[in-house]
């Protein structure tokens, strides 16, 4: 009975230690997070640039339409 309780307590302690270790980020996790953030910012900048280009093309189209009317 004592061995079973000791084994169970040891197992629980190892699980707690294992879960606590998961909270700490290593260098690879930090690098991956930085890469994810950089990729997201680049995507946002590309979206903004595409939107501005579309606005300029629409304005140019309006000018051409005005000149041909």
N, CA, C and O atoms as a Maestro MAE file, in Angstrom:
{
 s_m_m2io_version
 :::
 2.0.0
}

f_m_ct {
 s_m_title
 :::
 protein
 m_atom[276] {
  # First column is atom index #
  i_m_mmod_type
  r_m_x_coord
  r_m_y_coord
  r_m_z_coord
  i_m_residue_number
  s_m_chain_name
  s_m_pdb_residue_name
  s_m_pdb_atom_name
  i_m_atomic_number
  :::
  1 25 0.825 -1.184 0.000 1 A "UNK " " N  " 7
  2 3 0.000 0.000 0.000 1 A "UNK " " CA " 6
  3 2 0.869 1.246 0.000 1 A "UNK " " C  " 6
  4 15 0.598 2.201 -0.728 1 A "UNK " " O  " 8
  5 25 1.923 1.233 0.827 2 A "UNK " " N  " 7
  6 3 2.821 2.383 0.909 2 A "UNK " " CA " 6
  7 2 3.565 2.589 -0.400 2 A "UNK " " C  " 6
  8 15 3.764 3.727 -0.827 2 A "UNK " " O  " 8
  9 25 3.977 1.504 -1.040 3 A "UNK " " N  " 7
  10 3 4.662 1.598 -2.325 3 A "UNK " " CA " 6
  11 2 3.750 2.194 -3.387 3 A "UNK " " C  " 6
  12 15 4.199 2.990 -4.211 3 A "UNK " " O  " 8
  13 25 2.495 1.824 -3.378 4 A "UNK " " N  " 7
  14 3 1.536 2.336 -4.353 4 A "UNK " " CA " 6
  15 2 1.327 3.839 -4.156 4 A "UNK " " C  " 6
  16 15 1.253 4.589 -5.130 4 A "UNK " " O  " 8
  17 25 1.232 4.278 -2.902 5 A "UNK " " N  " 7
  18 3 1.067 5.711 -2.617 5 A "UNK " " CA " 6
  19 2 2.322 6.483 -3.000 5 A "UNK " " C  " 6
  20 15 2.235 7.580 -3.554 5 A "UNK " " O  " 8
  21 25 3.479 5.917 -2.709 6 A "UNK " " N  " 7
  22 3 4.744 6.570 -3.038 6 A "UNK " " CA " 6
  23 2 4.906 6.675 -4.553 6 A "UNK " " C  " 6
  24 15 5.345 7.706 -5.064 6 A "UNK " " O  " 8
  25 25 4.556 5.622 -5.259 7 A "UNK " " N  " 7
  26 3 4.631 5.625 -6.721 7 A "UNK " " CA " 6
  27 2 3.665 6.663 -7.307 7 A "UNK " " C  " 6
  28 15 4.014 7.378 -8.247 7 A "UNK " " O  " 8
  29 25 2.466 6.742 -6.756 8 A "UNK " " N  " 7
  30 3 1.484 7.720 -7.229 8 A "UNK " " CA " 6
  31 2 1.960 9.145 -6.955 8 A "UNK " " C  " 6
  32 15 1.829 10.010 -7.821 8 A "UNK " " O  " 8
  33 25 2.501 9.402 -5.786 9 A "UNK " " N  " 7
  34 3 2.997 10.735 -5.439 9 A "UNK " " CA " 6
  35 2 4.162 11.126 -6.338 9 A "UNK " " C  " 6
  36 15 4.266 12.276 -6.765 9 A "UNK " " O  " 8
  37 25 5.045 10.157 -6.626 10 A "UNK " " N  " 7
  38 3 6.185 10.426 -7.514 10 A "UNK " " CA " 6
  39 2 5.690 10.762 -8.911 10 A "UNK " " C  " 6
  40 15 6.188 11.693 -9.544 10 A "UNK " " O  " 8
  41 25 4.720 10.013 -9.386 11 A "UNK " " N  " 7
  42 3 4.153 10.259 -10.709 11 A "UNK " " CA " 6
  43 2 3.532 11.653 -10.792 11 A "UNK " " C  " 6
  44 15 3.759 12.377 -11.761 11 A "UNK " " O  " 8
  45 25 2.763 12.024 -9.798 12 A "UNK " " N  " 7
  46 3 2.128 13.341 -9.774 12 A "UNK " " CA " 6
  47 2 3.189 14.441 -9.736 12 A "UNK " " C  " 6
  48 15 3.060 15.449 -10.430 12 A "UNK " " O  " 8
  49 25 4.233 14.255 -8.934 13 A "UNK " " N  " 7
  50 3 5.299 15.258 -8.847 13 A "UNK " " CA " 6
  51 2 5.997 15.423 -10.188 13 A "UNK " " C  " 6
  52 15 6.289 16.546 -10.601 13 A "UNK " " O  " 8
  53 25 6.266 14.325 -10.869 14 A "UNK " " N  " 7
  54 3 6.905 14.399 -12.191 14 A "UNK " " CA " 6
  55 2 6.002 15.100 -13.204 14 A "UNK " " C  " 6
  56 15 6.489 15.854 -14.046 14 A "UNK " " O  " 8
  57 25 4.721 14.865 -13.135 15 A "UNK " " N  " 7
  58 3 3.775 15.525 -14.040 15 A "UNK " " CA " 6
  59 2 3.767 17.032 -13.799 15 A "UNK " " C  " 6
  60 15 3.769 17.816 -14.749 15 A "UNK " " O  " 8
  61 25 3.757 17.434 -12.536 16 A "UNK " " N  " 7
  62 3 3.759 18.864 -12.202 16 A "UNK " " CA " 6
  63 2 5.041 19.521 -12.696 16 A "UNK " " C  " 6
  64 15 5.000 20.613 -13.264 16 A "UNK " " O  " 8
  65 25 6.169 18.872 -12.487 17 A "UNK " " N  " 7
  66 3 7.449 19.415 -12.956 17 A "UNK " " CA " 6
  67 2 7.460 19.503 -14.476 17 A "UNK " " C  " 6
  68 15 7.933 20.485 -15.047 17 A "UNK " " O  " 8
  69 25 6.938 18.473 -15.122 18 A "UNK " " N  " 7
  70 3 6.884 18.470 -16.586 18 A "UNK " " CA " 6
  71 2 6.022 19.589 -17.133 18 A "UNK " " C  " 6
  72 15 6.388 20.236 -18.115 18 A "UNK " " O  " 8
  73 25 4.897 19.818 -16.516 19 A "UNK " " N  " 7
  74 3 4.014 20.895 -16.970 19 A "UNK " " CA " 6
  75 2 4.612 22.261 -16.702 19 A "UNK " " C  " 6
  76 15 4.433 23.180 -17.502 19 A "UNK " " O  " 8
  77 25 5.312 22.411 -15.603 20 A "UNK " " N  " 7
  78 3 5.951 23.689 -15.285 20 A "UNK " " CA " 6
  79 2 7.055 23.996 -16.294 20 A "UNK " " C  " 6
  80 15 7.274 25.158 -16.637 20 A "UNK " " O  " 8
  81 25 7.737 22.984 -16.762 21 A "UNK " " N  " 7
  82 3 8.814 23.182 -17.734 21 A "UNK " " CA " 6
  83 2 8.263 23.615 -19.088 21 A "UNK " " C  " 6
  84 15 8.974 24.260 -19.859 21 A "UNK " " O  " 8
  85 25 7.037 23.283 -19.389 22 A "UNK " " N  " 7
  86 3 6.447 23.647 -20.679 22 A "UNK " " CA " 6
  87 2 6.197 25.148 -20.803 22 A "UNK " " C  " 6
  88 15 6.096 25.665 -21.916 22 A "UNK " " O  " 8
  89 25 6.098 25.843 -19.689 23 A "UNK " " N  " 7
  90 3 5.829 27.271 -19.738 23 A "UNK " " CA " 6
  91 2 7.030 28.073 -20.205 23 A "UNK " " C  " 6
  92 15 6.867 29.176 -20.725 23 A "UNK " " O  " 8
  93 25 8.208 27.553 -20.035 24 A "UNK " " N  " 7
  94 3 9.418 28.284 -20.389 24 A "UNK " " CA " 6
  95 2 9.689 28.136 -21.882 24 A "UNK " " C  " 6
  96 15 9.694 27.027 -22.415 24 A "UNK " " O  " 8
  97 25 9.915 29.274 -22.556 25 A "UNK " " N  " 7
  98 3 10.229 29.248 -23.972 25 A "UNK " " CA " 6
  99 2 11.734 29.180 -24.162 25 A "UNK " " C  " 6
  100 15 12.492 29.902 -23.514 25 A "UNK " " O  " 8
  101 25 12.143 28.323 -25.040 26 A "UNK " " N  " 7
  102 3 13.548 28.225 -25.389 26 A "UNK " " CA " 6
  103 2 13.863 29.152 -26.546 26 A "UNK " " C  " 6
  104 15 12.977 29.852 -27.038 26 A "UNK " " O  " 8
  105 25 15.107 29.168 -26.984 27 A "UNK " " N  " 7
  106 3 15.503 30.058 -28.080 27 A "UNK " " CA " 6
  107 2 14.760 29.756 -29.383 27 A "UNK " " C  " 6
  108 15 14.441 30.676 -30.136 27 A "UNK " " O  " 8
  109 25 14.485 28.500 -29.652 28 A "UNK " " N  " 7
  110 3 13.772 28.163 -30.891 28 A "UNK " " CA " 6
  111 2 12.342 28.694 -30.861 28 A "UNK " " C  " 6
  112 15 11.845 29.192 -31.871 28 A "UNK " " O  " 8
  113 25 11.682 28.594 -29.716 29 A "UNK " " N  " 7
  114 3 10.314 29.099 -29.598 29 A "UNK " " CA " 6
  115 2 10.274 30.611 -29.741 29 A "UNK " " C  " 6
  116 15 9.385 31.155 -30.397 29 A "UNK " " O  " 8
  117 25 11.240 31.292 -29.125 30 A "UNK " " N  " 7
  118 3 11.289 32.758 -29.237 30 A "UNK " " CA " 6
  119 2 11.570 33.171 -30.677 30 A "UNK " " C  " 6
  120 15 10.961 34.113 -31.183 30 A "UNK " " O  " 8
  121 25 12.485 32.476 -31.338 31 A "UNK " " N  " 7
  122 3 12.793 32.792 -32.736 31 A "UNK " " CA " 6
  123 2 11.575 32.554 -33.622 31 A "UNK " " C  " 6
  124 15 11.288 33.347 -34.518 31 A "UNK " " O  " 8
  125 25 10.871 31.473 -33.370 32 A "UNK " " N  " 7
  126 3 9.664 31.180 -34.143 32 A "UNK " " CA " 6
  127 2 8.589 32.232 -33.938 32 A "UNK " " C  " 6
  128 15 7.899 32.620 -34.881 32 A "UNK " " O  " 8
  129 25 8.453 32.685 -32.714 33 A "UNK " " N  " 7
  130 3 7.463 33.729 -32.422 33 A "UNK " " CA " 6
  131 2 7.835 35.037 -33.131 33 A "UNK " " C  " 6
  132 15 6.972 35.724 -33.679 33 A "UNK " " O  " 8
  133 25 9.123 35.369 -33.112 34 A "UNK " " N  " 7
  134 3 9.570 36.581 -33.812 34 A "UNK " " CA " 6
  135 2 9.331 36.459 -35.310 34 A "UNK " " C  " 6
  136 15 8.928 37.427 -35.956 34 A "UNK " " O  " 8
  137 25 9.575 35.280 -35.863 35 A "UNK " " N  " 7
  138 3 9.339 35.052 -37.283 35 A "UNK " " CA " 6
  139 2 7.858 35.174 -37.614 35 A "UNK " " C  " 6
  140 15 7.494 35.763 -38.632 35 A "UNK " " O  " 8
  141 25 7.013 34.624 -36.767 36 A "UNK " " N  " 7
  142 3 5.565 34.739 -36.973 36 A "UNK " " CA " 6
  143 2 5.127 36.199 -36.964 36 A "UNK " " C  " 6
  144 15 4.335 36.619 -37.808 36 A "UNK " " O  " 8
  145 25 5.643 36.970 -36.009 37 A "UNK " " N  " 7
  146 3 5.282 38.382 -35.916 37 A "UNK " " CA " 6
  147 2 5.774 39.154 -37.137 37 A "UNK " " C  " 6
  148 15 5.048 39.989 -37.676 37 A "UNK " " O  " 8
  149 25 7.000 38.881 -37.576 38 A "UNK " " N  " 7
  150 3 7.546 39.574 -38.750 38 A "UNK " " CA " 6
  151 2 6.735 39.238 -39.998 38 A "UNK " " C  " 6
  152 15 6.467 40.112 -40.823 38 A "UNK " " O  " 8
  153 25 6.350 37.983 -40.136 39 A "UNK " " N  " 7
  154 3 5.551 37.563 -41.291 39 A "UNK " " CA " 6
  155 2 4.192 38.250 -41.274 39 A "UNK " " C  " 6
  156 15 3.697 38.683 -42.315 39 A "UNK " " O  " 8
  157 25 3.597 38.350 -40.108 40 A "UNK " " N  " 7
  158 3 2.295 39.010 -39.996 40 A "UNK " " CA " 6
  159 2 2.401 40.490 -40.365 40 A "UNK " " C  " 6
  160 15 1.555 41.017 -41.087 40 A "UNK " " O  " 8
  161 25 3.443 41.157 -39.866 41 A "UNK " " N  " 7
  162 3 3.627 42.585 -40.188 41 A "UNK " " CA " 6
  163 2 3.877 42.774 -41.679 41 A "UNK " " C  " 6
  164 15 3.357 43.714 -42.280 41 A "UNK " " O  " 8
  165 25 4.666 41.889 -42.279 42 A "UNK " " N  " 7
  166 3 4.932 41.989 -43.715 42 A "UNK " " CA " 6
  167 2 3.646 41.807 -44.511 42 A "UNK " " C  " 6
  168 15 3.409 42.515 -45.490 42 A "UNK " " O  " 8
  169 25 2.827 40.868 -44.095 43 A "UNK " " N  " 7
  170 3 1.541 40.649 -44.775 43 A "UNK " " CA " 6
  171 2 0.642 41.870 -44.673 43 A "UNK " " C  " 6
  172 15 -0.027 42.234 -45.640 43 A "UNK " " O  " 8
  173 25 0.623 42.505 -43.501 44 A "UNK " " N  " 7
  174 3 -0.188 43.711 -43.325 44 A "UNK " " CA " 6
  175 2 0.321 44.837 -44.218 44 A "UNK " " C  " 6
  176 15 -0.476 45.572 -44.802 44 A "UNK " " O  " 8
  177 25 1.637 44.977 -44.328 45 A "UNK " " N  " 7
  178 3 2.201 46.022 -45.188 45 A "UNK " " CA " 6
  179 2 1.878 45.756 -46.646 45 A "UNK " " C  " 6
  180 15 1.599 46.685 -47.403 45 A "UNK " " O  " 8
  181 25 1.915 44.493 -47.043 46 A "UNK " " N  " 7
  182 3 1.579 44.159 -48.427 46 A "UNK " " CA " 6
  183 2 0.110 44.452 -48.704 46 A "UNK " " C  " 6
  184 15 -0.234 44.946 -49.778 46 A "UNK " " O  " 8
  185 25 -0.744 44.156 -47.756 47 A "UNK " " N  " 7
  186 3 -2.174 44.454 -47.923 47 A "UNK " " CA " 6
  187 2 -2.396 45.955 -48.076 47 A "UNK " " C  " 6
  188 15 -3.171 46.388 -48.928 47 A "UNK " " O  " 8
  189 25 -1.716 46.743 -47.252 48 A "UNK " " N  " 7
  190 3 -1.850 48.194 -47.332 48 A "UNK " " CA " 6
  191 2 -1.341 48.718 -48.669 48 A "UNK " " C  " 6
  192 15 -1.966 49.586 -49.278 48 A "UNK " " O  " 8
  193 25 -0.202 48.188 -49.129 49 A "UNK " " N  " 7
  194 3 0.354 48.626 -50.409 49 A "UNK " " CA " 6
  195 2 -0.587 48.268 -51.561 49 A "UNK " " C  " 6
  196 15 -0.783 49.068 -52.476 49 A "UNK " " O  " 8
  197 25 -1.160 47.081 -51.515 50 A "UNK " " N  " 7
  198 3 -2.094 46.661 -52.558 50 A "UNK " " CA " 6
  199 2 -3.338 47.537 -52.559 50 A "UNK " " C  " 6
  200 15 -3.860 47.885 -53.619 50 A "UNK " " O  " 8
  201 25 -3.807 47.890 -51.377 51 A "UNK " " N  " 7
  202 3 -4.987 48.748 -51.276 51 A "UNK " " CA " 6
  203 2 -4.690 50.141 -51.844 51 A "UNK " " C  " 6
  204 15 -5.511 50.703 -52.569 51 A "UNK " " O  " 8
  205 25 -3.526 50.694 -51.516 52 A "UNK " " N  " 7
  206 3 -3.147 52.006 -52.042 52 A "UNK " " CA " 6
  207 2 -2.994 51.958 -53.557 52 A "UNK " " C  " 6
  208 15 -3.430 52.873 -54.256 52 A "UNK " " O  " 8
  209 25 -2.373 50.890 -54.068 53 A "UNK " " N  " 7
  210 3 -2.219 50.757 -55.524 53 A "UNK " " CA " 6
  211 2 -3.588 50.666 -56.193 53 A "UNK " " C  " 6
  212 15 -3.808 51.268 -57.244 53 A "UNK " " O  " 8
  213 25 -4.503 49.920 -55.590 54 A "UNK " " N  " 7
  214 3 -5.854 49.822 -56.141 54 A "UNK " " CA " 6
  215 2 -6.560 51.163 -56.150 54 A "UNK " " C  " 6
  216 15 -7.259 51.495 -57.107 54 A "UNK " " O  " 8
  217 25 -6.381 51.939 -55.085 55 A "UNK " " N  " 7
  218 3 -6.990 53.272 -55.032 55 A "UNK " " CA " 6
  219 2 -6.429 54.170 -56.131 55 A "UNK " " C  " 6
  220 15 -7.175 54.908 -56.775 55 A "UNK " " O  " 8
  221 25 -5.120 54.108 -56.344 56 A "UNK " " N  " 7
  222 3 -4.492 54.933 -57.388 56 A "UNK " " CA " 6
  223 2 -4.945 54.497 -58.774 56 A "UNK " " C  " 6
  224 15 -5.163 55.335 -59.649 56 A "UNK " " O  " 8
  225 25 -5.087 53.189 -58.980 57 A "UNK " " N  " 7
  226 3 -5.561 52.710 -60.281 57 A "UNK " " CA " 6
  227 2 -7.003 53.139 -60.524 57 A "UNK " " C  " 6
  228 15 -7.372 53.486 -61.645 57 A "UNK " " O  " 8
  229 25 -7.803 53.113 -59.487 58 A "UNK " " N  " 7
  230 3 -9.191 53.552 -59.622 58 A "UNK " " CA " 6
  231 2 -9.253 55.041 -59.941 58 A "UNK " " C  " 6
  232 15 -10.047 55.466 -60.780 58 A "UNK " " O  " 8
  233 25 -8.417 55.831 -59.275 59 A "UNK " " N  " 7
  234 3 -8.379 57.269 -59.545 59 A "UNK " " CA " 6
  235 2 -7.914 57.536 -60.977 59 A "UNK " " C  " 6
  236 15 -8.453 58.410 -61.655 59 A "UNK " " O  " 8
  237 25 -6.911 56.780 -61.434 60 A "UNK " " N  " 7
  238 3 -6.428 56.945 -62.805 60 A "UNK " " CA " 6
  239 2 -7.534 56.574 -63.800 60 A "UNK " " C  " 6
  240 15 -7.712 57.249 -64.815 60 A "UNK " " O  " 8
  241 25 -8.263 55.516 -63.509 61 A "UNK " " N  " 7
  242 3 -9.370 55.114 -64.375 61 A "UNK " " CA " 6
  243 2 -10.450 56.188 -64.427 61 A "UNK " " C  " 6
  244 15 -11.022 56.444 -65.486 61 A "UNK " " O  " 8
  245 25 -10.729 56.813 -63.294 62 A "UNK " " N  " 7
  246 3 -11.715 57.895 -63.262 62 A "UNK " " CA " 6
  247 2 -11.256 59.077 -64.105 62 A "UNK " " C  " 6
  248 15 -12.062 59.693 -64.802 62 A "UNK " " O  " 8
  249 25 -9.957 59.398 -64.045 63 A "UNK " " N  " 7
  250 3 -9.431 60.505 -64.845 63 A "UNK " " CA " 6
  251 2 -9.546 60.208 -66.335 63 A "UNK " " C  " 6
  252 15 -9.917 61.075 -67.126 63 A "UNK " " O  " 8
  253 25 -9.226 58.980 -66.702 64 A "UNK " " N  " 7
  254 3 -9.330 58.591 -68.125 64 A "UNK " " CA " 6
  255 2 -10.783 58.671 -68.565 64 A "UNK " " C  " 6
  256 15 -11.068 59.153 -69.661 64 A "UNK " " O  " 8
  257 25 -11.689 58.217 -67.745 65 A "UNK " " N  " 7
  258 3 -13.115 58.255 -68.084 65 A "UNK " " CA " 6
  259 2 -13.588 59.701 -68.246 65 A "UNK " " C  " 6
  260 15 -14.350 60.007 -69.163 65 A "UNK " " O  " 8
  261 25 -13.132 60.597 -67.345 66 A "UNK " " N  " 7
  262 3 -13.503 62.000 -67.433 66 A "UNK " " CA " 6
  263 2 -12.982 62.644 -68.720 66 A "UNK " " C  " 6
  264 15 -13.673 63.460 -69.330 66 A "UNK " " O  " 8
  265 25 -11.768 62.279 -69.131 67 A "UNK " " N  " 7
  266 3 -11.168 62.853 -70.340 67 A "UNK " " CA " 6
  267 2 -11.843 62.357 -71.607 67 A "UNK " " C  " 6
  268 15 -11.897 63.080 -72.602 67 A "UNK " " O  " 8
  269 25 -12.358 61.138 -71.584 68 A "UNK " " N  " 7
  270 3 -12.969 60.569 -72.783 68 A "UNK " " CA " 6
  271 2 -14.439 60.883 -72.907 68 A "UNK " " C  " 6
  272 15 -15.032 60.614 -73.952 68 A "UNK " " O  " 8
  273 25 -15.044 61.436 -71.891 69 A "UNK " " N  " 7
  274 3 -16.475 61.779 -71.965 69 A "UNK " " CA " 6
  275 2 -16.713 63.037 -72.721 69 A "UNK " " C  " 6
  276 15 -17.859 63.459 -72.872 69 A "UNK " " O  " 8
  :::
 }
 m_bond[275] {
  # First column is bond index #
  i_m_from
  i_m_to
  i_m_order
  :::
  1 1 2 1
  2 2 3 1
  3 3 4 2
  4 3 5 1
  5 5 6 1
  6 6 7 1
  7 7 8 2
  8 7 9 1
  9 9 10 1
  10 10 11 1
  11 11 12 2
  12 11 13 1
  13 13 14 1
  14 14 15 1
  15 15 16 2
  16 15 17 1
  17 17 18 1
  18 18 19 1
  19 19 20 2
  20 19 21 1
  21 21 22 1
  22 22 23 1
  23 23 24 2
  24 23 25 1
  25 25 26 1
  26 26 27 1
  27 27 28 2
  28 27 29 1
  29 29 30 1
  30 30 31 1
  31 31 32 2
  32 31 33 1
  33 33 34 1
  34 34 35 1
  35 35 36 2
  36 35 37 1
  37 37 38 1
  38 38 39 1
  39 39 40 2
  40 39 41 1
  41 41 42 1
  42 42 43 1
  43 43 44 2
  44 43 45 1
  45 45 46 1
  46 46 47 1
  47 47 48 2
  48 47 49 1
  49 49 50 1
  50 50 51 1
  51 51 52 2
  52 51 53 1
  53 53 54 1
  54 54 55 1
  55 55 56 2
  56 55 57 1
  57 57 58 1
  58 58 59 1
  59 59 60 2
  60 59 61 1
  61 61 62 1
  62 62 63 1
  63 63 64 2
  64 63 65 1
  65 65 66 1
  66 66 67 1
  67 67 68 2
  68 67 69 1
  69 69 70 1
  70 70 71 1
  71 71 72 2
  72 71 73 1
  73 73 74 1
  74 74 75 1
  75 75 76 2
  76 75 77 1
  77 77 78 1
  78 78 79 1
  79 79 80 2
  80 79 81 1
  81 81 82 1
  82 82 83 1
  83 83 84 2
  84 83 85 1
  85 85 86 1
  86 86 87 1
  87 87 88 2
  88 87 89 1
  89 89 90 1
  90 90 91 1
  91 91 92 2
  92 91 93 1
  93 93 94 1
  94 94 95 1
  95 95 96 2
  96 95 97 1
  97 97 98 1
  98 98 99 1
  99 99 100 2
  100 99 101 1
  101 101 102 1
  102 102 103 1
  103 103 104 2
  104 103 105 1
  105 105 106 1
  106 106 107 1
  107 107 108 2
  108 107 109 1
  109 109 110 1
  110 110 111 1
  111 111 112 2
  112 111 113 1
  113 113 114 1
  114 114 115 1
  115 115 116 2
  116 115 117 1
  117 117 118 1
  118 118 119 1
  119 119 120 2
  120 119 121 1
  121 121 122 1
  122 122 123 1
  123 123 124 2
  124 123 125 1
  125 125 126 1
  126 126 127 1
  127 127 128 2
  128 127 129 1
  129 129 130 1
  130 130 131 1
  131 131 132 2
  132 131 133 1
  133 133 134 1
  134 134 135 1
  135 135 136 2
  136 135 137 1
  137 137 138 1
  138 138 139 1
  139 139 140 2
  140 139 141 1
  141 141 142 1
  142 142 143 1
  143 143 144 2
  144 143 145 1
  145 145 146 1
  146 146 147 1
  147 147 148 2
  148 147 149 1
  149 149 150 1
  150 150 151 1
  151 151 152 2
  152 151 153 1
  153 153 154 1
  154 154 155 1
  155 155 156 2
  156 155 157 1
  157 157 158 1
  158 158 159 1
  159 159 160 2
  160 159 161 1
  161 161 162 1
  162 162 163 1
  163 163 164 2
  164 163 165 1
  165 165 166 1
  166 166 167 1
  167 167 168 2
  168 167 169 1
  169 169 170 1
  170 170 171 1
  171 171 172 2
  172 171 173 1
  173 173 174 1
  174 174 175 1
  175 175 176 2
  176 175 177 1
  177 177 178 1
  178 178 179 1
  179 179 180 2
  180 179 181 1
  181 181 182 1
  182 182 183 1
  183 183 184 2
  184 183 185 1
  185 185 186 1
  186 186 187 1
  187 187 188 2
  188 187 189 1
  189 189 190 1
  190 190 191 1
  191 191 192 2
  192 191 193 1
  193 193 194 1
  194 194 195 1
  195 195 196 2
  196 195 197 1
  197 197 198 1
  198 198 199 1
  199 199 200 2
  200 199 201 1
  201 201 202 1
  202 202 203 1
  203 203 204 2
  204 203 205 1
  205 205 206 1
  206 206 207 1
  207 207 208 2
  208 207 209 1
  209 209 210 1
  210 210 211 1
  211 211 212 2
  212 211 213 1
  213 213 214 1
  214 214 215 1
  215 215 216 2
  216 215 217 1
  217 217 218 1
  218 218 219 1
  219 219 220 2
  220 219 221 1
  221 221 222 1
  222 222 223 1
  223 223 224 2
  224 223 225 1
  225 225 226 1
  226 226 227 1
  227 227 228 2
  228 227 229 1
  229 229 230 1
  230 230 231 1
  231 231 232 2
  232 231 233 1
  233 233 234 1
  234 234 235 1
  235 235 236 2
  236 235 237 1
  237 237 238 1
  238 238 239 1
  239 239 240 2
  240 239 241 1
  241 241 242 1
  242 242 243 1
  243 243 244 2
  244 243 245 1
  245 245 246 1
  246 246 247 1
  247 247 248 2
  248 247 249 1
  249 249 250 1
  250 250 251 1
  251 251 252 2
  252 251 253 1
  253 253 254 1
  254 254 255 1
  255 255 256 2
  256 255 257 1
  257 257 258 1
  258 258 259 1
  259 259 260 2
  260 259 261 1
  261 261 262 1
  262 262 263 1
  263 263 264 2
  264 263 265 1
  265 265 266 1
  266 266 267 1
  267 267 268 2
  268 267 269 1
  269 269 270 1
  270 270 271 1
  271 271 272 2
  272 271 273 1
  273 273 274 1
  274 274 275 1
  275 275 276 2
  :::
 }
}
